[in-house]
Amino acid sequence: MIDKNPHAHMPDPIPTPAAATPARDMHPPRTSWLQTLRVYLEPASLRMLTLGFSAGLPLLLVLGTLSFRLREAGIDRSTIGYLSWVGLAYGFKWLWAPLVDRMPLPLLTRWLGRRRSWLLLSQALIVAGLVGMALADPRLTLGPIVWCALAVAFGSATQDIALDAFRIESADANHQAALAASYQTGYRLAMIWAGAGVLWIAARSEVAPAAAQMVGQAVAEGAAAYQNGAWQAAYLAMAASMAVGVVTVLFSREPVPVVLPPAKNAAEWLKGAVVDPFADFLRRYGAQAVLILALIAVYRISDVVMGIMANPFYVDMGFTKDEVAAVTKVYGVIMTLVGAFVGGVLSMRLGVMRVLMLGAVLSAASNLLFAWLAGHGHDVTALIAVVSADNLASGIASAAFIAYLSSLTNVSYSATQYALFSSMMLLLPKFVAGFSGDYVNSFGYAHFFTATSLLGLPVLGLVWLASRVRTPASARP
């Protein structure tokens, strides 16, 4: 990846609206395999690896891992499903994306620049929210943990807005797939650390049942003890892990800012910050914008809806925290790295749309493996196979999808437009996922996982149609 250093030689900029093309028209230049692989060791790729880690860490802590914690504490599956609506903060981040895109922060922006100042502020909010979640006890009341989870989700969504713009502005269009793969690798590693790592820390922090009762901690009937102190240690460790992103922000250089004409008044500022980014996208793609937005809205629906019930499923199937942590930490890490790497390389070699189709097929198919596991029973070897396949599919799909979204943005509105796309990616899936607990209570896990796989079928048709979308001639260089 090209190092976008304002004091060094400048690479070619990201295409302007006139040069922006959809994924089908992005014919990557022919390079050797060695040149293709070497891009992952360049400074911008390494920065995106660590910043991707910072972006991926909060997600599971307010959704997946939290659902494991709540289920172990005896919270009903339906309640857990509804609490997943905390994640809708990611689906509405386009509402404040124009502020992140354009508004400077007092003192911080002068010190760090527009992108890095928002990154640092959002990271501070995430850390504060995670500390609050650590100190809360869901058995006493859900209020504090929900409000702190909302703070983490809001901070995480804001970080995503600034980071997406930082990533898009840090390299030319030909490098976006590799940069997306680096980002996705860091993101997935963080999700594994926030999933497997937090379970491993919580398991290591538990005390013997007798000692737990002496300090007033309840033992769930027919299940392992829920010990809030163990989860407190785990969430505090996750808050400390955000230092990876904070340090990267402090030691990175701000991308060369896009020069924006000064606004004469508030109305002109609002037009440039809010109206123009959306109008630009509609103007460039016209009626085809509806098809593109429909694909964005449903591409990850199979994974997102299934993911809310994954951890409650592990608890109800009798898998321990150590078993889930070991499987996801070892096999999940390996297959995630392989998936993100393969997705990035194939996107550069074959084009984004072909890999986007492959990812859609694999993502839907991998959910059927969970349906099989539900009928197979408690089997760690089977869990290894299912988790490995799921992480491989998700890595490939995510790397291609991020590159596709990046190809649709105009650098003049990168934060706002990418926030719109990534918000739409989560809005419908997160809403549907809120009813997942009710569905499992009514029909069981096997039926639920099969249904989530079927949700992916319309995606295949939309990818095929979107692959036929071409940029209007007036929008080409």
C-alpha positions as CSV (number, residue, x, y, z in Angstrom):
1,M,0.0,0.0,0.0
2,I,1.2,3.4,-0.8
3,D,2.2,5.5,2.2
4,K,0.3,8.8,1.9
5,N,2.8,11.1,3.6
6,P,2.2,14.8,3.0
7,H,5.9,15.4,3.3
8,A,6.9,12.7,0.9
9,H,6.3,11.9,-2.8
10,M,2.6,11.9,-3.4
11,P,0.8,9.0,-5.1
12,D,-1.9,9.4,-7.7
13,P,-5.1,10.6,-6.0
14,I,-8.2,8.5,-5.7
15,P,-10.4,9.1,-8.7
16,T,-12.7,12.1,-8.6
17,P,-16.4,11.7,-9.5
18,A,-15.4,11.9,-13.2
19,A,-13.1,9.0,-12.8
20,A,-15.1,6.9,-10.4
21,T,-16.2,3.6,-11.9
22,P,-18.3,0.7,-10.6
23,A,-16.6,-2.5,-9.7
24,R,-17.3,-4.2,-13.1
25,D,-15.3,-1.5,-14.9
26,M,-12.4,-1.7,-12.5
27,H,-10.0,-3.7,-14.6
28,P,-6.9,-4.1,-12.4
29,P,-3.6,-3.6,-14.1
30,R,-1.6,-6.8,-14.7
31,T,1.1,-7.2,-12.1
32,S,3.3,-10.1,-10.9
33,W,2.1,-12.2,-8.0
34,L,5.2,-11.0,-6.0
35,Q,4.1,-7.3,-6.6
36,T,0.6,-8.2,-5.6
37,L,1.6,-9.8,-2.3
38,R,4.2,-7.2,-1.4
39,V,1.6,-4.5,-1.1
40,Y,0.5,-6.0,2.2
41,L,3.9,-5.0,3.8
42,E,3.7,-1.3,2.8
43,P,3.2,1.2,5.6
44,A,-0.4,2.2,4.7
45,S,-1.4,-1.5,4.7
46,L,0.1,-2.0,8.1
47,R,-1.6,1.1,9.5
48,M,-4.9,-0.1,8.2
49,L,-4.3,-3.5,9.9
50,T,-4.1,-1.9,13.3
51,L,-6.8,0.6,12.7
52,G,-9.0,-2.3,11.4
53,F,-8.3,-3.9,14.8
54,S,-9.6,-0.8,16.6
55,A,-12.7,-0.8,14.4
56,G,-13.5,-4.4,14.9
57,L,-13.0,-4.7,18.6
58,P,-16.3,-2.9,19.8
59,L,-18.7,-4.7,17.6
60,L,-18.9,-8.1,19.3
61,L,-18.6,-6.5,22.7
62,V,-22.0,-4.9,22.3
63,L,-23.5,-7.7,20.2
64,G,-22.1,-11.2,20.0
65,T,-20.0,-11.5,23.1
66,L,-22.5,-9.6,25.1
67,S,-25.2,-12.1,24.1
68,F,-23.0,-14.9,25.5
69,R,-22.6,-13.0,28.7
70,L,-26.3,-12.2,29.0
71,R,-27.4,-15.8,28.2
72,E,-25.0,-17.1,30.8
73,A,-26.6,-14.7,33.3
74,G,-30.0,-16.2,32.5
75,I,-31.4,-13.5,30.3
76,D,-34.1,-14.8,27.9
77,R,-33.3,-15.3,24.2
78,S,-36.1,-12.9,23.2
79,T,-34.7,-10.1,25.4
80,I,-31.2,-10.8,23.9
81,G,-32.6,-10.5,20.4
82,Y,-34.3,-7.1,21.1
83,L,-31.1,-5.8,22.8
84,S,-29.3,-6.4,19.6
85,W,-31.1,-3.3,18.3
86,V,-28.3,-1.4,20.1
87,G,-26.4,-2.2,16.8
88,L,-28.8,0.0,14.9
89,A,-26.5,2.8,15.8
90,Y,-24.4,1.5,13.0
91,G,-27.3,1.6,10.6
92,F,-28.1,5.3,11.3
93,K,-24.5,6.6,11.3
94,W,-25.2,8.4,8.0
95,L,-27.2,10.9,10.0
96,W,-24.1,12.4,11.7
97,A,-21.6,11.4,9.0
98,P,-21.7,14.8,7.4
99,L,-20.6,16.4,10.7
100,V,-17.7,13.9,10.9
101,D,-16.9,14.6,7.3
102,R,-16.8,18.3,7.5
103,M,-16.9,19.7,11.0
104,P,-13.6,20.4,12.7
105,L,-13.2,19.7,16.5
106,P,-11.9,22.5,18.7
107,L,-8.2,22.1,19.4
108,L,-8.0,18.4,18.3
109,T,-8.4,19.1,14.6
110,R,-5.7,21.8,14.6
111,W,-3.4,19.2,16.4
112,L,-4.2,16.0,14.5
113,G,-6.2,16.9,11.4
114,R,-9.8,16.3,10.5
115,R,-9.8,12.5,10.2
116,R,-7.5,11.7,13.1
117,S,-9.2,14.1,15.5
118,W,-12.5,12.3,15.0
119,L,-10.8,9.0,15.3
120,L,-9.3,9.8,18.7
121,L,-12.5,11.3,20.1
122,S,-14.6,8.2,19.0
123,Q,-12.0,5.9,20.5
124,A,-12.2,7.7,23.9
125,L,-15.9,7.2,23.9
126,I,-15.5,3.5,23.2
127,V,-13.1,3.1,26.0
128,A,-15.4,4.9,28.5
129,G,-18.4,2.8,27.4
130,L,-16.5,-0.5,27.7
131,V,-15.4,0.4,31.2
132,G,-19.0,1.1,32.1
133,M,-20.1,-2.2,30.7
134,A,-17.4,-3.9,32.8
135,L,-18.7,-2.4,36.0
136,A,-22.4,-3.2,35.3
137,D,-24.1,-6.4,36.4
138,P,-26.9,-7.6,34.1
139,R,-28.5,-9.8,36.8
140,L,-29.4,-6.7,38.8
141,T,-30.6,-4.5,36.1
142,L,-30.1,-4.2,32.3
143,G,-30.4,-0.4,32.2
144,P,-26.7,0.6,32.8
145,I,-25.3,-2.1,30.6
146,V,-27.6,-1.1,27.7
147,W,-26.8,2.6,28.0
148,C,-23.1,1.9,28.1
149,A,-23.5,-0.5,25.1
150,L,-25.2,2.3,23.3
151,A,-22.3,4.6,24.0
152,V,-19.9,2.0,22.7
153,A,-22.0,1.5,19.6
154,F,-22.2,5.3,18.9
155,G,-18.5,5.7,19.4
156,S,-17.7,2.7,17.2
157,A,-20.0,3.9,14.4
158,T,-18.4,7.4,14.6
159,Q,-15.0,5.7,14.4
160,D,-16.1,3.8,11.4
161,I,-17.1,7.0,9.6
162,A,-13.8,8.7,10.1
163,L,-11.8,5.5,9.5
164,D,-13.5,4.7,6.2
165,A,-12.7,8.2,5.0
166,F,-9.1,7.9,6.3
167,R,-8.8,4.6,4.4
168,I,-10.3,5.8,1.1
169,E,-8.1,8.9,1.1
170,S,-4.9,7.1,1.9
171,A,-4.3,5.4,-1.4
172,D,-5.3,5.3,-5.1
173,A,-8.2,3.2,-6.5
174,N,-6.0,0.4,-7.7
175,H,-4.8,-0.3,-4.1
176,Q,-8.2,-0.1,-2.4
177,A,-8.8,-3.9,-2.6
178,A,-5.5,-4.7,-0.9
179,L,-6.1,-1.9,1.6
180,A,-9.6,-3.2,2.3
181,A,-8.1,-6.7,2.8
182,S,-5.6,-5.3,5.4
183,Y,-8.4,-3.5,7.1
184,Q,-10.6,-6.5,7.1
185,T,-7.8,-8.7,8.5
186,G,-7.3,-6.4,11.4
187,Y,-11.1,-6.1,11.8
188,R,-11.6,-9.9,11.9
189,L,-8.6,-10.4,14.3
190,A,-10.2,-7.9,16.7
191,M,-13.5,-9.7,16.4
192,I,-11.8,-12.9,17.4
193,W,-10.0,-11.2,20.2
194,A,-13.4,-9.7,21.3
195,G,-15.0,-13.0,21.0
196,A,-12.5,-15.7,21.9
197,G,-10.2,-13.5,23.8
198,V,-12.9,-12.1,26.1
199,L,-14.2,-15.6,26.8
200,W,-10.7,-16.9,27.5
201,I,-10.0,-14.0,30.0
202,A,-13.4,-14.5,31.6
203,A,-12.8,-18.2,32.0
204,R,-9.3,-17.6,33.5
205,S,-10.7,-15.0,35.9
206,E,-13.4,-17.3,37.4
207,V,-13.1,-18.5,41.0
208,A,-14.2,-21.9,42.4
209,P,-18.0,-22.2,42.8
210,A,-17.7,-22.3,46.6
211,A,-15.6,-19.1,46.6
212,A,-18.0,-17.5,44.2
213,Q,-20.9,-18.1,46.6
214,M,-18.9,-16.7,49.4
215,V,-18.6,-13.4,47.6
216,G,-22.3,-13.4,46.8
217,Q,-22.2,-14.6,43.2
218,A,-25.0,-16.8,42.0
219,V,-24.6,-20.2,40.4
220,A,-27.1,-20.8,37.5
221,E,-29.1,-24.0,38.0
222,G,-28.0,-26.7,35.7
223,A,-25.2,-24.5,34.2
224,A,-21.8,-23.1,34.9
225,A,-21.6,-20.3,37.4
226,Y,-22.1,-16.8,36.1
227,Q,-19.5,-14.6,37.8
228,N,-19.7,-10.9,37.1
229,G,-16.2,-10.3,38.4
230,A,-14.8,-12.5,35.7
231,W,-16.7,-10.6,33.0
232,Q,-15.6,-7.4,34.6
233,A,-11.9,-8.3,34.1
234,A,-12.6,-9.4,30.5
235,Y,-14.3,-6.1,29.5
236,L,-11.6,-4.0,31.2
237,A,-9.0,-5.9,29.2
238,M,-11.0,-5.1,26.0
239,A,-11.0,-1.4,26.9
240,A,-7.2,-1.5,27.3
241,S,-6.9,-3.2,23.9
242,M,-8.3,-0.1,22.3
243,A,-4.8,1.3,22.9
244,V,-3.8,-0.4,19.6
245,G,-5.9,2.1,17.6
246,V,-5.2,5.1,19.8
247,V,-1.4,4.7,19.3
248,T,-1.8,4.2,15.6
249,V,-3.8,7.4,15.3
250,L,-1.3,9.4,17.3
251,F,1.7,8.2,15.2
252,S,0.0,8.2,11.8
253,R,0.0,11.1,9.4
254,E,-3.2,12.8,8.3
255,P,-4.1,12.0,4.6
256,V,-3.7,15.0,2.4
257,P,-7.1,16.8,2.9
258,V,-9.4,17.4,0.0
259,V,-9.6,21.1,-0.5
260,L,-13.2,22.2,0.1
261,P,-14.5,25.6,-0.9
262,P,-15.5,27.7,2.1
263,A,-19.2,28.0,2.9
264,K,-20.6,31.5,2.9
265,N,-23.4,30.7,5.4
266,A,-25.0,27.8,7.4
267,A,-27.4,26.9,4.6
268,E,-24.5,26.6,2.1
269,W,-22.6,24.5,4.6
270,L,-25.5,22.1,5.1
271,K,-26.0,21.8,1.4
272,G,-22.4,20.9,0.9
273,A,-22.2,18.5,3.9
274,V,-25.6,16.8,3.8
275,V,-27.4,17.3,0.4
276,D,-24.5,17.2,-2.1
277,P,-23.0,13.8,-1.1
278,F,-26.4,12.0,-1.7
279,A,-27.2,14.1,-4.7
280,D,-23.8,13.2,-6.2
281,F,-24.3,9.5,-5.9
282,L,-27.8,9.7,-7.4
283,R,-26.6,11.9,-10.2
284,R,-23.7,9.6,-11.1
285,Y,-25.8,6.4,-11.1
286,G,-29.3,7.6,-11.8
287,A,-31.9,4.8,-11.7
288,Q,-29.2,2.2,-11.2
289,A,-28.6,3.7,-7.8
290,V,-31.7,1.9,-6.5
291,L,-30.2,-1.5,-7.6
292,I,-26.9,-0.7,-6.0
293,L,-28.5,0.4,-2.7
294,A,-30.7,-2.7,-2.7
295,L,-27.6,-4.9,-3.0
296,I,-25.8,-3.0,-0.2
297,A,-28.9,-3.3,2.0
298,V,-29.1,-7.1,1.9
299,Y,-25.6,-8.4,1.0
300,R,-24.6,-9.4,4.6
301,I,-28.1,-10.2,5.8
302,S,-27.4,-14.0,6.3
303,D,-24.3,-13.4,8.5
304,V,-25.8,-10.6,10.5
305,V,-29.1,-12.2,11.4
306,M,-27.4,-15.5,12.2
307,G,-24.7,-13.9,14.3
308,I,-27.0,-12.6,17.0
309,M,-28.0,-16.1,18.1
310,A,-24.6,-17.8,17.6
311,N,-23.3,-17.3,21.1
312,P,-26.6,-18.1,22.8
313,F,-26.5,-21.3,20.6
314,Y,-23.1,-22.2,22.0
315,V,-24.3,-21.7,25.6
316,D,-27.4,-23.8,25.0
317,M,-25.5,-26.5,23.2
318,G,-23.3,-26.9,26.3
319,F,-20.0,-25.5,24.9
320,T,-17.9,-23.9,27.6
321,K,-16.2,-20.6,27.3
322,D,-12.9,-22.3,27.0
323,E,-14.1,-24.5,24.2
324,V,-15.6,-21.6,22.2
325,A,-12.5,-19.5,22.9
326,A,-10.1,-22.2,21.8
327,V,-11.9,-23.0,18.6
328,T,-12.5,-19.4,17.5
329,K,-9.0,-18.3,18.6
330,V,-7.1,-20.9,16.7
331,Y,-9.1,-22.0,13.8
332,G,-11.1,-18.8,13.5
333,V,-8.0,-16.7,13.3
334,I,-6.4,-18.9,10.7
335,M,-9.4,-19.1,8.4
336,T,-10.2,-15.4,8.8
337,L,-6.7,-14.5,7.7
338,V,-6.9,-16.9,4.8
339,G,-10.3,-15.6,3.8
340,A,-9.4,-11.9,3.9
341,F,-6.1,-12.5,2.1
342,V,-7.8,-14.6,-0.6
343,G,-10.6,-12.1,-1.0
344,G,-8.2,-9.2,-1.4
345,V,-5.9,-11.1,-3.8
346,L,-8.8,-12.5,-5.9
347,S,-10.4,-9.0,-6.1
348,M,-7.3,-7.5,-7.5
349,R,-6.7,-10.4,-9.9
350,L,-10.2,-11.2,-11.1
351,G,-12.2,-8.1,-10.3
352,V,-14.5,-7.3,-7.3
353,M,-17.8,-8.5,-8.7
354,R,-16.8,-12.1,-9.3
355,V,-15.5,-12.3,-5.7
356,L,-18.6,-10.6,-4.5
357,M,-20.7,-13.4,-6.0
358,L,-18.4,-16.0,-4.5
359,G,-18.7,-14.5,-1.1
360,A,-22.5,-14.3,-1.3
361,V,-22.7,-18.0,-2.1
362,L,-20.2,-19.1,0.6
363,S,-21.8,-16.9,3.3
364,A,-25.3,-18.3,2.7
365,A,-24.0,-21.9,2.5
366,S,-22.0,-21.7,5.7
367,N,-25.1,-21.0,7.7
368,L,-26.4,-24.5,6.8
369,L,-23.5,-25.9,8.6
370,F,-24.8,-24.4,11.9
371,A,-28.2,-26.0,11.2
372,W,-26.3,-29.3,10.9
373,L,-24.4,-28.7,14.1
374,A,-27.7,-28.0,15.9
375,G,-28.8,-31.5,15.2
376,H,-25.4,-33.1,15.6
377,G,-25.0,-32.0,19.3
378,H,-22.1,-31.1,21.5
379,D,-19.0,-32.0,19.4
380,V,-15.9,-29.8,19.5
381,T,-14.5,-31.3,16.3
382,A,-17.7,-30.4,14.5
383,L,-17.6,-26.9,16.0
384,I,-14.0,-26.5,14.6
385,A,-15.2,-27.4,11.1
386,V,-18.2,-25.2,11.2
387,V,-16.4,-22.1,12.6
388,S,-13.5,-22.6,10.2
389,A,-15.8,-22.7,7.1
390,D,-17.8,-19.7,8.4
391,N,-14.8,-17.5,9.0
392,L,-13.3,-18.4,5.6
393,A,-16.5,-17.4,3.8
394,S,-17.0,-14.3,5.8
395,G,-13.4,-13.1,5.2
396,I,-13.7,-13.5,1.4
397,A,-17.1,-11.8,1.3
398,S,-16.1,-8.9,3.5
399,A,-12.9,-8.1,1.7
400,A,-14.7,-8.0,-1.7
401,F,-17.6,-6.0,-0.3
402,I,-15.5,-3.3,1.3
403,A,-13.6,-2.9,-2.0
404,Y,-17.0,-2.7,-3.8
405,L,-18.3,0.0,-1.5
406,S,-15.0,2.0,-1.7
407,S,-15.3,2.0,-5.5
408,L,-18.7,3.7,-5.3
409,T,-17.5,6.7,-3.3
410,N,-16.5,10.1,-4.4
411,V,-13.4,11.3,-2.6
412,S,-15.0,14.7,-2.1
413,Y,-17.7,13.1,0.1
414,S,-15.9,9.9,1.2
415,A,-17.0,9.8,4.8
416,T,-20.6,10.7,4.2
417,Q,-21.1,8.4,1.2
418,Y,-19.3,5.4,2.7
419,A,-21.3,5.9,5.9
420,L,-24.5,5.8,3.9
421,F,-23.4,2.6,2.2
422,S,-22.2,0.8,5.3
423,S,-25.2,2.0,7.3
424,M,-27.6,0.5,4.7
425,M,-25.5,-2.7,4.9
426,L,-26.5,-3.1,8.6
427,L,-29.9,-1.3,8.9
428,L,-32.2,-4.0,7.6
429,P,-30.2,-7.0,8.8
430,K,-30.0,-5.5,12.4
431,F,-33.7,-4.8,12.4
432,V,-34.6,-8.4,11.3
433,A,-32.0,-9.8,13.8
434,G,-33.9,-8.2,16.7
435,F,-36.6,-10.9,16.2
436,S,-34.1,-13.8,16.1
437,G,-34.7,-14.8,19.7
438,D,-38.4,-15.1,19.2
439,Y,-37.8,-17.2,16.1
440,V,-35.5,-19.6,17.9
441,N,-38.0,-19.9,20.8
442,S,-40.7,-20.8,18.4
443,F,-38.9,-23.0,15.8
444,G,-35.6,-24.0,17.2
445,Y,-32.0,-23.4,16.2
446,A,-31.8,-25.7,13.2
447,H,-34.8,-24.1,11.5
448,F,-33.5,-20.6,12.3
449,F,-30.1,-21.2,10.8
450,T,-31.7,-22.7,7.6
451,A,-33.9,-19.7,7.3
452,T,-30.9,-17.3,7.6
453,S,-29.3,-19.2,4.8
454,L,-32.4,-18.8,2.6
455,L,-32.2,-15.0,3.2
456,G,-29.1,-15.0,1.1
457,L,-30.7,-16.3,-2.1
458,P,-32.0,-12.9,-3.3
459,V,-28.5,-11.5,-2.9
460,L,-27.2,-13.7,-5.7
461,G,-29.6,-12.1,-8.2
462,L,-28.8,-8.6,-7.0
463,V,-25.0,-9.2,-7.4
464,W,-25.6,-10.5,-11.0
465,L,-27.7,-7.5,-11.8
466,A,-25.2,-5.1,-10.2
467,S,-22.4,-6.6,-12.2
468,R,-24.1,-5.3,-15.3
469,V,-24.2,-1.7,-14.0
470,R,-21.8,0.6,-15.9
471,T,-20.9,4.2,-15.2
472,P,-22.6,6.6,-17.5
473,A,-20.3,7.9,-20.3
474,S,-20.4,11.4,-18.9
475,A,-19.0,10.1,-15.6
476,R,-16.0,8.4,-17.1
477,P,-12.6,10.0,-17.4
